[in-house]
Amino acid sequence: MPTYYNPSEAFVDFIVEEPAVYLDTDLTISVTPEKVDLGDPVSIAGTLKKKLSADPMVSHQVEIWCQRPGSSECDFLITNVVTDTNGEFTTVYTPDQVGSWIFEAKFIGTKP
């Protein structure tokens, strides 16, 4: 007896989107004062702006990291801050060791 197969169909939905546009940003960081006694706080401040227009980036999270004395990289997360209406952020930190410190600000970008 011969074998026969019935016809079948399959469908799949998909979406075509406009490609995402990724723009460059400028991030600054500063520490004041530049030298303190052990136990005294420092103020860490900076700005996040759009690179081409220099417009402030409002309400974006910036991570503040540091390289502690004796470490070889900025691997200690101090805090997360959010930029204000001028794209500025500030926080206060009290170093707990004598030595040379490096502070780093990181903006991880946005996703569509």
Backbone as CSV, one residue per row, in Angstrom:
resi,resn,N_x,N_y,N_z,CA_x,CA_y,CA_z,C_x,C_y,C_z
1,MET,0.854,-1.168,0.000,0.000,0.000,0.000,0.904,1.237,0.000
2,PRO,0.652,2.214,-0.872,1.479,3.416,-0.948,1.202,4.352,0.241
3,THR,2.215,5.147,0.597,2.094,6.127,1.680,1.936,7.498,1.068
4,TYR,0.962,8.287,1.579,0.712,9.643,1.095,0.806,10.616,2.274
5,TYR,1.201,11.847,1.987,1.328,12.882,3.033,0.421,14.055,2.707
6,ASN,-0.252,14.567,3.705,-1.105,15.741,3.541,-0.245,16.998,3.518
7,PRO,-0.671,18.043,2.805,0.094,19.290,2.786,0.042,19.976,4.163
8,SER,1.051,20.784,4.457,1.074,21.550,5.705,1.735,22.892,5.443
9,GLU,1.519,23.826,6.364,2.090,25.167,6.270,2.591,25.577,7.643
10,ALA,3.566,26.470,7.653,4.081,27.021,8.917,4.265,28.521,8.741
11,PHE,4.005,29.275,9.786,4.133,30.731,9.755,4.954,31.200,10.950
12,VAL,5.611,32.315,10.777,6.337,32.931,11.882,6.192,34.447,11.750
13,ASP,5.961,35.126,12.864,5.909,36.595,12.895,7.298,37.135,13.179
14,PHE,7.611,38.259,12.594,8.860,38.935,12.922,8.649,40.425,12.774
15,ILE,9.541,41.214,13.381,9.435,42.672,13.399,10.691,43.271,12.789
16,VAL,10.501,44.267,11.965,11.611,45.034,11.405,11.601,46.391,12.084
17,GLU,12.735,46.760,12.692,12.823,48.019,13.417,13.900,48.908,12.809
18,GLU,13.779,50.170,13.118,14.848,51.099,12.773,16.072,50.728,13.596
19,PRO,17.268,50.835,13.039,18.449,50.522,13.848,18.636,51.551,14.967
20,ALA,19.148,51.071,16.086,19.419,51.961,17.217,20.609,52.862,16.880
21,VAL,20.555,54.068,17.381,21.650,55.013,17.189,22.336,55.203,18.538
22,TYR,23.618,54.952,18.569,24.380,55.116,19.797,25.252,56.359,19.673
23,LEU,25.093,57.279,20.605,25.839,58.533,20.590,26.895,58.528,21.681
24,ASP,27.987,59.195,21.422,29.073,59.288,22.390,28.722,60.274,23.501
25,THR,29.309,60.029,24.654,29.103,60.902,25.807,30.446,61.368,26.345
26,ASP,30.403,62.448,27.096,31.580,62.953,27.807,31.307,62.861,29.299
27,LEU,32.243,62.263,30.014,32.115,62.092,31.452,33.346,62.686,32.116
28,THR,33.115,63.531,33.115,34.233,64.123,33.859,34.110,63.747,35.323
29,ILE,35.232,63.805,36.022,35.232,63.566,37.462,36.327,64.411,38.083
30,SER,36.065,64.911,39.286,37.067,65.669,40.032,36.906,65.360,41.517
31,VAL,37.984,65.564,42.251,37.980,65.338,43.692,38.540,66.579,44.374
32,THR,37.829,67.060,45.394,38.324,68.198,46.167,38.146,67.900,47.648
33,PRO,39.090,68.286,48.457,40.408,68.767,48.055,41.255,67.605,47.517
34,GLU,42.382,67.917,46.911,43.233,66.893,46.321,44.089,66.159,47.355
35,LYS,44.182,66.698,48.547,44.955,66.079,49.619,44.197,66.288,50.925
36,VAL,44.031,65.186,51.699,43.333,65.269,52.986,44.088,64.463,54.037
37,ASP,43.771,64.747,55.287,44.275,63.940,56.394,43.367,62.721,56.536
38,LEU,43.924,61.618,57.035,43.140,60.416,57.270,41.935,60.766,58.141
39,GLY,40.772,60.333,57.713,39.536,60.612,58.451,38.755,61.799,57.911
40,ASP,39.361,62.588,57.020,38.661,63.730,56.425,37.999,63.305,55.109
41,PRO,36.802,63.825,54.834,36.100,63.458,53.605,36.601,64.232,52.389
42,VAL,36.333,63.651,51.220,36.568,64.349,49.950,35.233,64.438,49.223
43,SER,35.100,65.445,48.393,33.920,65.604,47.560,34.274,65.134,46.152
44,ILE,33.469,64.237,45.629,33.667,63.716,44.278,32.534,64.262,43.426
45,ALA,32.879,64.929,42.346,31.872,65.563,41.497,32.221,65.342,40.036
46,GLY,31.233,65.519,39.181,31.485,65.388,37.756,30.269,65.736,36.940
47,THR,30.410,65.552,35.633,29.316,65.836,34.709,29.221,64.732,33.664
48,LEU,28.032,64.559,33.150,27.762,63.647,32.044,27.015,64.442,30.994
49,LYS,27.617,64.534,29.814,27.018,65.327,28.732,27.068,64.571,27.418
50,LYS,26.186,64.970,26.502,26.226,64.438,25.145,27.449,65.029,24.450
51,LYS,28.218,64.201,23.783,29.487,64.647,23.217,29.300,65.706,22.130
52,LEU,28.418,65.492,21.174,28.289,66.419,20.048,27.679,67.759,20.438
53,SER,26.633,67.731,21.265,25.935,68.970,21.583,26.339,69.570,22.925
54,ALA,26.997,68.797,23.772,27.362,69.210,25.133,26.130,69.429,26.011
55,ASP,24.971,68.934,25.565,23.765,69.019,26.386,23.902,68.083,27.580
56,PRO,23.363,68.490,28.735,23.453,67.626,29.917,22.614,66.371,29.747
57,MET,23.085,65.293,30.321,22.329,64.046,30.354,21.701,63.943,31.741
58,VAL,20.404,64.079,31.777,19.640,64.202,33.017,19.137,62.835,33.493
59,SER,19.229,62.604,34.796,18.686,61.411,35.455,19.317,60.108,34.973
60,HIS,20.614,60.136,34.768,21.341,58.918,34.396,22.236,58.479,35.550
61,GLN,22.361,57.180,35.708,23.174,56.630,36.792,24.653,56.600,36.414
62,VAL,25.493,57.022,37.337,26.943,56.977,37.192,27.506,56.221,38.383
63,GLU,28.387,55.277,38.105,29.039,54.516,39.169,30.341,55.212,39.562
64,ILE,30.605,55.283,40.856,31.861,55.849,41.351,32.688,54.710,41.942
65,TRP,33.852,54.477,41.359,34.765,53.412,41.764,36.059,54.027,42.263
66,CYS,36.849,53.254,42.999,38.158,53.743,43.408,39.194,52.635,43.388
67,GLN,40.413,53.078,43.227,41.576,52.210,43.387,42.188,52.584,44.717
68,ARG,42.107,51.676,45.651,42.618,51.922,46.996,44.134,51.733,47.022
69,PRO,44.805,52.311,47.981,46.256,52.120,48.093,46.602,50.629,48.142
70,GLY,47.591,50.228,47.360,48.009,48.829,47.323,47.279,47.993,46.289
71,SER,46.248,48.538,45.675,45.510,47.814,44.648,46.039,48.214,43.272
72,SER,45.814,47.360,42.292,46.308,47.652,40.947,45.206,48.084,39.987
73,GLU,43.966,48.168,40.477,42.871,48.590,39.609,41.739,49.211,40.424
74,CYS,40.863,49.930,39.719,39.681,50.521,40.359,38.637,49.417,40.504
75,ASP,38.692,48.702,41.618,37.822,47.544,41.806,36.921,47.658,43.030
76,PHE,36.830,48.852,43.609,36.001,49.059,44.791,34.901,50.061,44.447
77,LEU,33.656,49.578,44.392,32.517,50.446,44.095,32.158,51.247,45.335
78,ILE,32.239,52.559,45.219,31.900,53.431,46.350,30.395,53.648,46.420
79,THR,29.811,54.069,45.283,28.380,54.372,45.269,27.902,54.548,43.839
80,ASN,26.601,54.631,43.693,25.960,55.026,42.444,25.315,56.379,42.684
81,VAL,25.461,57.269,41.722,24.842,58.586,41.816,23.979,58.798,40.569
82,VAL,23.082,59.759,40.636,22.219,60.082,39.512,22.453,61.539,39.134
83,THR,22.588,61.788,37.839,22.836,63.151,37.375,21.603,64.027,37.565
84,ASP,21.862,65.306,37.825,20.776,66.264,38.031,20.388,66.916,36.693
85,THR,19.624,68.004,36.747,19.142,68.663,35.531,20.259,69.309,34.715
86,ASN,21.421,69.465,35.317,22.579,70.011,34.595,23.549,68.908,34.161
87,GLY,23.160,67.652,34.380,24.046,66.538,34.051,25.159,66.356,35.072
88,GLU,25.022,66.978,36.225,26.069,66.939,37.248,25.735,65.924,38.341
89,PHE,26.784,65.427,38.975,26.618,64.529,40.111,27.664,64.878,41.158
90,THR,27.359,64.516,42.397,28.303,64.746,43.492,28.036,63.742,44.603
91,THR,29.086,63.394,45.300,28.976,62.532,46.470,30.160,62.832,47.380
92,VAL,30.077,62.375,48.602,31.160,62.572,49.568,31.652,61.201,49.999
93,TYR,32.973,61.069,50.139,33.568,59.805,50.555,34.716,60.095,51.514
94,THR,34.854,59.259,52.536,35.953,59.399,53.493,36.924,58.229,53.316
95,PRO,38.091,58.483,52.732,39.084,57.412,52.580,39.490,56.857,53.944
96,ASP,39.711,55.534,53.995,40.017,54.882,55.266,41.451,54.356,55.338
97,GLN,42.283,54.768,54.380,43.686,54.350,54.373,44.557,55.513,53.929
98,VAL,45.773,55.532,54.432,46.759,56.508,53.985,47.341,56.014,52.668
99,GLY,47.577,56.909,51.732,48.193,56.532,50.467,47.539,57.233,49.295
100,SER,47.945,56.806,48.119,47.452,57.396,46.885,46.185,56.674,46.423
101,TRP,45.154,57.436,46.147,43.865,56.911,45.712,43.586,57.373,44.287
102,ILE,42.855,56.567,43.532,42.370,56.958,42.210,40.866,56.742,42.203
103,PHE,40.120,57.753,41.771,38.675,57.643,41.656,38.304,57.583,40.182
104,GLU,37.295,56.774,39.867,36.848,56.590,38.491,35.321,56.689,38.441
105,ALA,34.816,57.412,37.446,33.388,57.472,37.200,33.093,56.613,35.964
106,LYS,32.004,55.838,36.013,31.617,54.982,34.887,30.145,55.207,34.556
107,PHE,29.890,55.498,33.311,28.525,55.531,32.791,28.401,54.318,31.887
108,ILE,27.521,53.393,32.237,27.462,52.131,31.487,26.630,52.240,30.217
109,GLY,26.080,53.396,29.945,25.305,53.591,28.726,23.839,53.226,28.929
110,THR,23.098,53.334,27.854,21.682,52.999,27.891,21.417,51.959,26.805
111,LYS,20.361,51.209,26.996,19.975,50.184,26.033,18.610,50.522,25.489
112,PRO,18.380,50.168,24.230,17.055,50.471,23.634,15.947,49.666,24.273
